[in-house]
């Protein structure tokens, strides 16, 4: 977990084959899953979030598929482990246009 902005951007480019300035959030964990870094591009520059746990580990089972939804990322950072969740379909109704 020694890498900072430039080192992590290099990993994103070379290993992940992605653009660091795309606006995506890139997640990096150490081997023991006690430290997490989130790299994100905002207008004007990079933001690096870093969290170190005093106890426990981050659940990384969601990261094995390579992509993570925003809600899953928030749950992982907050230490919430969801055993079973069901996401029901949401239908958008066409809005009436008022003239």
C-alpha positions in Angstrom: 0.0 0.0 0.0 2.9 2.3 -0.7 1.7 3.6 -4.0 0.1 7.0 -4.3 -1.6 8.9 -7.2 1.0 8.2 -9.9 1.7 4.6 -9.0 -2.0 3.7 -8.8 -2.7 5.5 -12.1 0.1 3.3 -13.6 -1.6 0.2 -12.3 -4.9 1.3 -13.8 -3.4 1.9 -17.2 -1.1 -1.1 -17.4 -2.9 -3.9 -15.5 -6.6 -2.9 -15.7 -6.3 -1.4 -19.3 -8.6 1.5 -18.2 -8.3 5.3 -18.2 -7.8 6.7 -14.7 -9.5 9.9 -15.8 -12.7 8.2 -16.8 -14.5 9.1 -13.6 -14.7 5.5 -12.3 -13.7 4.6 -8.8 -10.7 2.2 -8.7 -10.5 0.0 -5.5 -7.2 -1.3 -4.2 -6.8 -3.7 -1.2 -3.7 -5.0 0.5 -3.2 -8.7 0.9 -4.5 -8.9 4.4 -7.6 -6.8 3.4 -7.1 -4.4 6.2 -6.3 -1.3 4.1 -8.3 0.1 1.2 -7.5 2.9 -1.3 -10.1 4.4 -3.6 -8.8 6.4 -6.6 -11.2 8.7 -8.3 -10.9 11.5 -10.9 -12.9 14.6 -10.3 -12.8 17.8 -12.3 -9.5 19.3 -11.6 -7.6 16.3 -10.3 -7.4 13.0 -8.5 -8.9 12.1 -5.1 -7.4 9.3 -3.1 -9.5 7.9 -0.2 -7.6 5.7 2.3 -9.0 3.6 5.2 -7.2 1.4 7.6 -9.2 -1.0 9.8 -8.2 -1.5 13.4 -10.1 -4.8 13.6 -11.5 -7.2 11.0 -11.1 -7.2 7.2 -12.8 -5.9 4.1 -15.0 -8.4 2.4 -13.5 -8.8 -1.1 -15.7 -11.5 -2.5 -17.5 -8.8 -4.5 -14.3 -7.6 -6.1 -13.5 -11.0 -7.7 -15.8 -10.3 -10.6 -13.9 -7.1 -11.4 -16.8 -4.6 -11.1 -18.7 -3.4 -8.1 -21.8 -1.4 -7.9 -21.8 1.9 -5.9 -24.1 0.4 -3.2 -21.9 -2.7 -2.8 -18.8 -0.4 -2.5 -20.4 1.7 0.2 -21.5 -1.5 2.1 -18.0 -2.9 1.8 -16.3 0.3 3.1 -18.8 0.5 6.0 -18.2 -3.1 7.0 -21.8 -4.3 6.3 -22.0 -7.9 5.0 -25.2 -8.7 3.3 -26.0 -12.4 3.4 -29.0 -12.3 1.0 -30.5 -9.4 -0.8 -33.1 -9.3 -3.5 -33.3 -6.3 -5.8 -36.7 -6.0 -7.3 -37.3 -4.5 -10.7 -38.3 -0.8 -10.8 -40.3 0.4 -13.7 -40.3 4.0 -14.8 -43.6 5.4 -15.8 -43.6 7.9 -18.7 -44.0 11.4 -17.4 -46.7 13.6 -18.8 -45.4 16.6 -20.6 -47.0 19.9 -19.5 -47.1 22.7 -22.0 
